[in-house]
Amino acid sequence: MNKKILIIGLGSIGKRHLKNLVSLDYQDVSIVTKSDNKTKGFESFMHYSSIDKACGANKFDIGGIKKNI
């Protein structure tokens, strides 16, 4: 799939959404999270420390906010 997706927050729900997107063959997914330890296992995705930085660097088609960022 060629949609650019931004997941904001990588708690349990964010991780579940990310895994589901990968299983559906979405490749262009970026993540916003303030916690470096939550990104383990997701190193192949672009990571940002803030929504402003993510949106300043890219234009996304879809975004999802998950509570814990």
C-alpha positions in Angstrom: 0.0 0.0 0.0 1.2 3.5 -0.7 -0.5 5.6 2.0 1.8 7.5 4.4 0.7 6.8 7.9 1.6 8.4 11.2 1.0 6.6 14.5 1.2 8.9 17.5 2.0 7.0 20.6 3.5 3.5 20.8 1.8 2.0 23.9 0.1 -1.3 23.7 -2.6 0.0 21.4 -0.2 1.8 19.1 2.0 -1.3 18.8 -1.1 -3.4 18.0 -2.1 -0.9 15.3 1.4 -0.9 13.9 1.6 -4.7 13.7 -1.8 -4.8 12.0 -0.8 -2.2 9.4 2.4 -4.3 8.7 0.3 -7.4 8.3 -1.8 -5.5 5.8 1.4 -4.7 3.8 1.5 -1.0 4.7 5.2 0.0 4.4 5.3 3.7 4.8 4.5 4.1 8.5 6.1 6.6 10.9 5.9 6.7 14.6 5.9 9.6 17.2 7.0 8.6 20.6 8.9 10.3 23.4 10.2 7.0 24.9 13.2 5.4 23.1 12.6 2.0 24.9 9.2 1.6 23.3 10.8 1.6 19.8 12.6 -1.8 20.2 11.5 -4.1 17.5 10.3 -1.2 15.3 13.7 0.2 14.2 12.8 -0.1 10.5 10.2 2.6 10.9 10.9 6.4 10.9 10.7 7.7 14.5 10.0 11.3 15.6 10.0 12.8 19.1 7.1 15.2 18.4 4.2 15.7 16.1 5.6 19.0 14.9 8.8 17.3 13.7 6.9 14.5 12.0 4.6 16.8 10.2 7.4 19.2 9.3 9.3 16.4 7.6 6.4 14.7 5.8 2.9 14.9 4.5 0.8 12.1 5.9 -2.4 10.6 4.4 -3.6 9.1 7.7 -2.8 9.7 11.3 -3.8 7.9 14.5 -3.4 9.2 18.0 -2.9 6.6 20.7 -2.9 8.1 24.3 0.6 7.2 25.5 3.3 9.1 23.6 
